[in-house]
Amino acid sequence: MKYTIQKEFERLGSSQKFSNKGLEPIQANLERCYREPSRFYHNERHISEMFELFHEFESKLQESEVVVFSILYHDAIYDPKSKTNEEDSAKLALNDLASLGYSKSGSELLSEFILSTKSHIPKLDSFDCKFFLDLDLSILGKNVSRYSEYSKDIRKEYSFVEENLYRLERAKVLKNFLSRERIYYTDLFHDLWDLQARKNLEWEIGELS
């Protein structure tokens, strides 16, 4: 992976805004979270793919550091059986950043960004929030091979769900995205990925039926 959690923390440390000593245990814990064996999609590869896009378009952001922390933390707590993953991930982020003396305004933005991933509807009318949500859904607009791999990995994460029920519930989620006027909020990613995302969603819905 070109972009890893370790490399992002090295970037944060090199900014001299944070002490490396304070960042080290936070980095180690996040790496442990994203490397849990039960994760097949919501793992460090997902974070790496988001950061690859982030670094390509970082110049368009106003609060790039908030987006960095949002990417790092948004799936830190991930249990497919839980209904509070987003809230728990945001809480972990706020606790960690408080220990680093991070600004209250930045922490508030970060929390709203992460909580927006629960419904994938931005809680803030800001380009940065919409950009972050689009990065999180970038997998929907990938090529057919990568999307197919993603759909199989999601099934593995929900292996505890009976097949017919999984097909029904997964199709509901996909149809919800497909029914949106725009899958991606920013013009940038709408133009890049919307058409392919719709093809991928239609394909998987067909596979589930």
Secondary structure by P-SEA (a helix, b strand, c coil): ccccaaaaaaaaaaacccccccaaaaaaaaaaaaaccccccccaaaaaaaaaaaaacccccccaaaaaaaaaccccccccccccaaaaaaaaaaaaaaaacccaaaaaaaaaaaaaacccccccccaaaaaaaaaaaccccccaaaaaaaaaaaaaaaccccaaaaaaaaaaaaaaaaacccccccaaaaaccaaaaaaaaaaaaaaac
